[in-house]
Amino acid sequence: MITTLIYIVLPLLLLSLAGSLFFLLIDKGDTGRKRTVYLLGLRVFFAAVLIALVTIGLYTGELGNSVPWDDS
Protein backbone atom coordinates (compact mmCIF):
# COMPACT_ATOMS: atom_id res chain seq x y z
CA MET A 1 0.00 0.00 0.00
CA ILE A 2 2.74 2.45 0.96
CA THR A 3 4.80 1.58 -2.10
CA THR A 4 1.81 2.26 -4.35
CA LEU A 5 1.37 5.68 -2.77
CA ILE A 6 5.08 6.37 -3.21
CA TYR A 7 4.83 5.39 -6.88
CA ILE A 8 1.95 7.85 -7.25
CA VAL A 9 3.55 10.77 -5.38
CA LEU A 10 6.94 10.57 -7.11
CA PRO A 11 5.65 11.31 -10.65
CA LEU A 12 3.43 14.05 -9.26
CA LEU A 13 6.50 15.63 -7.69
CA LEU A 14 8.39 15.48 -10.98
CA LEU A 15 5.41 16.82 -12.95
CA SER A 16 5.06 19.81 -10.64
CA LEU A 17 8.78 20.51 -11.04
CA ALA A 18 8.53 20.28 -14.84
CA GLY A 19 5.41 22.45 -14.83
CA SER A 20 7.11 25.14 -12.78
CA LEU A 21 10.04 25.15 -15.22
CA PHE A 22 7.60 25.46 -18.12
CA PHE A 23 5.78 28.41 -16.53
CA LEU A 24 9.09 30.01 -15.58
CA LEU A 25 10.11 30.00 -19.24
CA ILE A 26 6.68 31.08 -20.52
CA ASP A 27 6.09 33.96 -18.06
CA LYS A 28 9.57 35.48 -18.58
CA GLY A 29 9.65 37.61 -15.43
CA ASP A 30 6.05 38.78 -15.42
CA THR A 31 5.54 39.68 -11.76
CA GLY A 32 1.76 39.47 -12.00
CA ARG A 33 1.77 35.72 -12.52
CA LYS A 34 2.50 33.43 -9.62
CA ARG A 35 2.13 30.07 -11.38
CA THR A 36 5.78 29.14 -10.91
CA VAL A 37 5.63 29.88 -7.19
CA TYR A 38 2.43 27.88 -6.74
CA LEU A 39 3.83 24.84 -8.53
CA LEU A 40 7.08 25.00 -6.57
CA GLY A 41 4.99 25.16 -3.39
CA LEU A 42 3.11 22.10 -4.61
CA ARG A 43 6.45 20.40 -5.19
CA VAL A 44 7.48 21.11 -1.59
CA PHE A 45 4.16 19.63 -0.43
CA PHE A 46 4.70 16.46 -2.49
CA ALA A 47 8.25 16.15 -1.16
CA ALA A 48 6.96 16.40 2.41
CA VAL A 49 4.31 13.76 1.67
CA LEU A 50 6.98 11.51 0.15
CA ILE A 51 9.22 11.86 3.21
CA ALA A 52 6.25 11.12 5.46
CA LEU A 53 5.32 8.03 3.44
CA VAL A 54 8.85 6.67 3.54
CA THR A 55 9.06 7.32 7.28
CA ILE A 56 5.73 5.59 7.93
CA GLY A 57 6.73 2.69 5.69
CA LEU A 58 10.01 2.19 7.51
CA TYR A 59 8.35 2.53 10.92
CA THR A 60 5.63 -0.02 10.16
CA GLY A 61 8.03 -2.41 8.47
CA GLU A 62 6.32 -2.26 5.09
CA LEU A 63 9.51 -0.81 3.61
CA GLY A 64 12.85 -2.19 4.60
CA ASN A 65 16.31 -3.28 3.71
CA SER A 66 16.32 -6.36 1.50
CA VAL A 67 19.87 -6.53 0.19
CA PRO A 68 21.24 -10.03 -0.41
CA TRP A 69 24.43 -9.50 1.59
CA ASP A 70 22.58 -8.63 4.80
CA ASP A 71 22.32 -11.89 6.77
CA SER A 72 20.46 -10.53 9.78
Beta strands, then each sheet from edge to edge (+ up, - down):
end
